[in-house]
Amino acid sequence: MKKSSSFEPHTAEIFNNRLKLVSLLVVFVFFALVFRLWYLQLIKGSEYRIKSENNRIRLQDIPPFRGMIFDRQGDLLVDNRPSYDMYIIPEDVQDKDKLLDNLGELADLDREQALQRLSAGRKYPFRPVLIKRDLSWPELARVETNLYNLPGVMIQVKPQRNYLFGKFASHVIGYLGEISETQLASGRYPDNKRGDLIGKYGVEMCWQKQLNGFRGGEQVEVDAAGRKLRVISRKPPVSGANIALTLDKDLQILAEECLNGKKGAVVALDPGTGEILAMASRPAFDPNLFIRGIDPKEWRRIVSSKDSPLQNRAIAGQYPPGSVFKIVVALAGLEEGILDPSEEVFCNGSYTVGRRSYRCWKRGGHGPMALHDALVQSCDVYFYKLGRRLGVDKIAEYAERLGLGHRPGFDLGMDKPGLIPTTRWKLKRWGIPWQPGETISTSIGQSYVLVTPLQMALMIAAIFNGGVLYQPQVIKWVGKDGRMIREFKPVLKRRLNAKPENLELIKYALVGVVNEPRGTGRRAKVKGITVAGKTGTAQVVTLEKEKIAKAGGEVPPEFRDHAWFVAVAPAEHPRLAIAVLVENGGHGGSAAAPIAGRLIEAYFTGKRVADAGTRPQQTGLTN
């Protein structure tokens, strides 16, 4: 039976409608594809082109060699050694948790720190993120063996700071630490990037720009997993400048050895230039500990230690000078014309002002004392009376002329000014007038008087070099590529302008301190060399000490007196000035003077101490 033709137009209409719908769909898809191609090519083209290039060609930094540090004789103190550092490129990592798990099995890894660094690195996905610095040989071997199973992981060989003698001069040389985000944002470190080590203390910090150098770079072709295939081009880095210190390595080693097991400082300098020959402070720290990133617990232990190992006691430790200050009072009396050096003062062991009696260190007294014997035997009563005649303001005037109460101007900074009290200072600081008894204590270097070991070395140098105060310097020269960039000359800060005959009287007495039978500094005597000096014993906690002594107990170390000794040698033509401070060491003559004598003998006779702890440390890869 034949179908009705009335259905044919309806079927054709349905077909046409469907054809139109399919055609519209095809056109829509076509335009969508065209739009997508337009968007990818024109709008996102440059971005994806960069991504594509970064997936194939990457720029890698080549860090420069940091400048080396030498002593005054050219002996190497600080150099660089190879460090194998592990980096991760965030863009190449699909599963960071799995990757860190795998790395944790191959190397000693701080997972929390690694996660933090990777998260921060997502902002720059193609920039390598430092995960672990200075891999040990076993770690390096394990990571390199499994590198093809560690997408995004790369090993870079970088120069790492190597402090050859460990704690040697650590307060002068300083240490390195990783640059902080704040420092990066400051704009003061244009040649450094995230993960770089920069100077944080001492010479390393103050001469960061010169020591740092300029980084180089490589264009490297990599595969899909980020593994290096070949180097396309290379720009070599520029090494930093070298620096020579004024330190004498052997004298520095001996000064540090003399302070082993003690708290204190030694400063030795050239009286004719102000160059620092030795600057030791104990306790100290090993700057090598900071290279790999010091453990937070260890850092907290160091900074919270009551021994303050990071403090340079030589320039920042402020102490009462004790009897060393009698040099200042004697000079003030002579210069002001109120002191006849031949006039005798009777010392019966004490001196009374008002209702208070001030004792001399020698309980039975010294008997009749003129200036020479008063300095040689360090008679307190003589200087009590002289100080009272002068007054505190006149004493302060001469103390300041000798550089006390002001920062010495140390070229690494961080030096403290100490304190020289005056009547005006006390009224402003405490709102209370100055009392006569305070002048008595001031005249023997107690009361409010505070000085640093560096100031004491500069003061004794000025007495013997004709009254010249030099700026202390620890940098001798800066050089690069075998040529001198800058050489440092002596800098004169001020002249004492004292009468030569008055200086000669004091100098002669200070020679007696060491060389006469009753001199308090006899233990600094050196055969064949005329040593001049002055002892000092600075009280710490008088009341507590007296209570304990009355009870018949032993005075704890923290309540014992500080021991001082300042010296020059040879007295006729001084080439070495020394200040020694031993915290809670007791008497200056027994605790500090022998250290000065040992240093003077070693410096002038060439006798050096070979100590196993001061040999250069291993410069290979260790962990």
Secondary structure, DSSP 8 states (H G I E B T S, - for coil): ----TTHHHHHHHHHHHHHHHHHHHHHHHHHHHHHHHHIIIIISHHHHHHHHHHHHEEEEEE------EE-TT--EEEEEEEEEEEEE-GGG-S-HHHHHHHHHHHS---HHHHHHHHHHHTTSTTS-EEEESS--HHHHHHHHHTGGGSTTEEEEEEEEEEETTTTTTHHHH--EEE--HHHHHHTS-TT--TT-EEE-SHHHHHTHHHHH-B-EEEEEEE-TT--EEEEEEEE--B---EEEES--HHHHHHHHHHTTTS-EEEEEE-TTT-BEEEEEEES---GGGGTT---HHHHHHHHH-TT-TTS-HHHH--B--GGGGHHHHHHHHHHHT---TT--EEE-SEEEETTEEEE-SSTT--EEE-HHHHHHTT-HHHHHHHHHHH-HHHHHHHHHHTTTTS----TT------B---HHHHHHHHS----HHHHHHHTTT-TT-BB-HHHHHHHHHHHHTTSEEE--B-EEEEEETTEEEEE----EEEE----HHHHHHHHHHHHHHHHSTT-TTGGG-BTTB--EEEEEEE-S-HHHHHHHHHTT----GGGS-EEEEEEEESSSS--EEEEEEETT---IIIIIHHHHHHHHHHHHH------GGGS----S---
